[in-house]
Amino acid sequence: MEISHEGVANLDILADVLRAQRLRGTVYFRADFREPWGLDIQGGEFANFHIVVRGRCWLRTGPTGSVRALETGDVVLFPHGSPHALLHAPDAVAFPASEVTVDDSVSDEVTENRVFGGTGTVTTTLICGHFELDRNASHPLLESLPSVVLVKASQHSRAEWLATAGHLASAESSTNRPGVSAIVDKLAEALLVQTLLGYVESMSQFEEANFLAAIQDRCIGRVLELIHQDPARDWTLNEFVREAGVSRSVLTERFRALVGESPMVYLARWRMLKSRELLRDTSLTIAQVAYSVGYGSEFSFAKAFKRFFYIPPGQARGNA
């Protein structure tokens, strides 16, 4: 499939944000579930995800217990760790996941998957895991995501890719080879980026204003692309207006509506998140990091960094 320039920009922005948020991924298992079965996931601080590799099941969410069908290739993500249940039937009883997925599960010689549930002939294959993100420094992407992100295979072009990547992450997670953690993290990053892009692709238009809608917007997406490509540049609002091709008032109003803050405030936020990433992942000096994100002096950068993160840059490096 040919990828447009806009699609590449979207992917780059999402990957940028997730790296800055210290994305870590864990795949619990790839397993077969035979009827009857039901998984109750209590939720928490992690962003749980599930990929339906084969078959179908039912997802129960929310305080009212609303139920919807999941088909082969569907992916569901819970960005805020909301409680939910996966079921073999809409009215099935769900048991705590830790009780269902016990370690003494049998092994299926054909699929090499673990097998859980009952003794029925109808089987659903799932990949389950979670994403861990640093929530100490918020970003509009995470703040604006709904409680449930459902990506239907019938509405996007990434179903096979997501299943393959999930399988690789599952296989790597089960080994003890050196460097496996870094491999799984990269696969997790790719999984989450592609899931969010699949969510974008499946929506003809976004009903709610959020960061995913912002990167799809021709004008606002262009401004975000510029900020992420060159955070060190001494950008002005007038330059953003010129690049977006709209009036100053339209840009400011639309950017605030979709991103939740003005372009200049977002630029300042992104510089801070990017600087923390550089402190954590590179050997650049604090002065070099300051210059890399657009600050003319180490002093002014350190002051801004402490105001944003409540700790000095040196301590952030020590805590990386």
N, C-alpha and C positions, 0 to 999 in steps of 0.2 A: 504494500500500500504506500502510495506517495504521501509524504508528510509535508504539510505546508509550513511556511516560515512561521506562521502564527502558532502552529502546533508545537514546533520546536521551542519557541519562546515560552509557551505555557509549561512545557516539560522542564525547561531550565529553571524557571521561576519556582516551580513546586519543589524540584530537587534542591535548589538553593535553600529554601525555607526549611526543609526537613533536615538537611545537614546542620544548619544553624541551631535547630532545636534538639540536636543530639539524638537522632533517631536510633533506636535499638530494636531489633526484631527477634522474636522467639516463635518457633513453630512447635506446638505441643505434640502433634501427631498427624499422620495421614492414616485414616482408619475406616474400616467398613462397619456400618451399623445395621444389624438385622432386626427386623420387627419382633416384638415391640420394643421401642426405646424412647427415651426422652432425656435431654440434657438441660439442667437448670444451671445457668451461669449467673452468679450473684452480681458480677460487675465489680468495679473498683477504679483504681487510678490508671489502669492500662487500657489501651484501645484494642479490644478484642476484634478478631476477624475470622470469617469462615468462608471457605470455598467449596461449593458443591461440585465435586469432580465427576460423580456419576449418580444417577437416580434423582430423587426429589425428597424434600422434607418440608416441614412447616416451621415458620418462625413466629414466636409469640413475644410481643413487646408491650411496653407501656403499662400504666396503672390499670387500664381497662382490659388488658389481656388481648388486644387485637391480634389476629392471626393472618398471616399471608404465606403463600406458597413460594418455595424456592426450587428452581429447576436446575438441571445440569448446566454448569458454566456460570451460575450466579455467584456473586460475591457480596457479602454483607459485612459492613464495618461499623463499629460502635466507637466513634472518636472520643467520647467522654466517659467510656466505661460503664454505660448503662446496663442494668440487669436485663436478661432476656432468656429465652428457652428455645431449643431446637427439638423438634418432635417428629415422630414417624406419621402422626395423624393429628388433625386439628384439636381433637379432644383428648390426646394422650396425656398421661401423667408424666411429669418431669421430675427426675431425681438429681440431686447435686452431682455436678460433673465429676467431682473427685471420687464419688462412689461408683459411677458408671464406668469410668475409664481407669479401672484398677490395673496394677502391673501384671497380674496373672492372666491377662487376656490371651486368647489363643492366637496362633499365627496362621494365616491363610497361605498355603503353599503356592497358590497360583499368582496372587496379587502381591504377596509379601507384605500386606497390610496387617495391622492388628485388627482384631474383630471383637466388637462389643455388642451388647444388647441381647436379644432373645434368640430363638431358633427358627424364626420365620425364613421364608425363601426370598422375600423382597429386601434388597440390600441398597443402602445409600453410602457412598464414599465421600468423606469429608476431610478437608485439611483445616485444622484449627490452630490458632496462635494468637499472639498479641504484639502490638507495637508499643514501645515505651518512649515517651517524649519528655524532654525537659520542660516542665510547666512553670518554672521559676521566672522565665522571661517570655511573656506571652507574645503571640503574633496573631494578626487578624485572621489568618487561614484557619487556625485551630479554634479560635474563639467563635467563628461564624459557622462552623460546620454543624449540621443538624445532629440530633441524638443517634439517628440511624442513617447510614449511607448504603443504600441498596443499589447494586449495579447488576441489572438483568442482562443475561447473555444475549438475549434477543434484541437488545437496544444498543449494543456497542460491539466493537470489533476485536476486543482484547481477551475474550474468554479462554481460548486455547493457550495464549501466552501466559495468562495469570495462573492457570492450572499447572502448566509446566514449571513456572518459576516457584510456585508453592511446593511442588513435588521436590524440586532441587533443594529448596530451603529445608524441607522436612528431612531429606536424606542427609544433608550436611549436618543438621542439628543432632542427628543420632550418632555421629562419629566423634572421635577424640583426637583427630588430626590437628597438628599445630596450625594456627591461623584460621581455624574454622569459624571462630566468632566474627572475625572481620568479613568473611565470605557471607555468612548468614546476615550480617548487618547490611551489606550491599544488596543482597537479594531482597531483604525486607524493605529497603529504601525504594528499590525498583518496583516491588509489589505495591507499596502504598502510593507511589506516584502514578502508576498505571491504573490503579483502582480509582483514584481521584480523577484522572483524565477520562476514564471510562464513565464516571459519573457525569462529568462535564459533557461528554459526547452523547450520553443518553437523554440529556435534557434539551429540548428544543428551545426553551427559554426558562430562566430561573425565576421561580415564583417569589423567592426572597433575595434581598440584596446581601451578597457575601463576597468573600475574596475570590472564590471560584468564578463568580459572575464577573468580577473585576478583571481577571486575566483574560476573559473571553470578550470583554468590551473593547472595541477597536481603539478608542481614545485612551481609556484608562489603562488598558493592557499595554499600550505603547509606552506610557509614562513609567509603569512598573518595570517594563523591560529595560528602559534606560537606567533606572535606579539600580537594578540588579547587575547590569552589565558594567557600570562604572560608578560605584558609590563614592569614589574619591573625588570626582569632578565637582567643581564649585557650581552646582546647579542653581538656577534661579527659577522662580515660578513662571516668569515670562518665557524662558526656554521650554519649559514643559508645555505651556500654552501653544507655542509655535509648533512643537513636535506633534501635539495632539490634534491640532487643526480646529480648535474650538475657542470660544471666548474664555476669558479668565474666570468669569462667574460660573459658566457652565462646567468648566473643568473642576473648579473647587467644589461646587455643589455635588457633582456626580461622583467625584473621587471620595468625598466624605460619605456619601450615601452607600457606596459599594464597599469601601475599605474601612470606614468608620473613623477616619481622621483625614487631615489635609495632606496634600502631597509632600509638603516640607516636613511635617511631623513624621510621616512615614519614612522619609529619607533619613531623618535623624534616628529613628528606631532601627532601621535596617543597618545603618552604620554601626550601631552598638552591637547588634546581634552578630554582624560579620566580624567585628573586632574581637569579640569573645571567641568566635570560632578560630580566628587566626592565632590568638593567644594559646588556645587549647591544642591546636593541631600543627603548628609550625614553630620554628626556632627563631622567628623574627623578634627583634627587640621591641620593647614597648614603643619606642620612638618610630620604628619602622611600621608597626601596626597602626599607629596614629596617622602617619602619612598615607598608608594604604586605604584608609577609610575617610580621607578628606580633611584631617586636622593638621593645622600648620605647626602646632607645637605639642610636645608631650604633656605639658602642663594643662593646656586646655582640654586635651583628650582625656587625661586622667580625671579631671574634674567632671566632665560629662559622663564618663564611664561610672564613676562612683555615684553620681546622681541617679543613674539609670538602674544599676545593679546593687547599689548600697555597699559595694566593696571596691577596693582599688584594683587596677589592672593586674598588679603583681600577684595579688591573692587569688584572682580568677585563674591565673596560670597555675598556681600551686594546687588549686582544687580541680584542675582538669582531669 
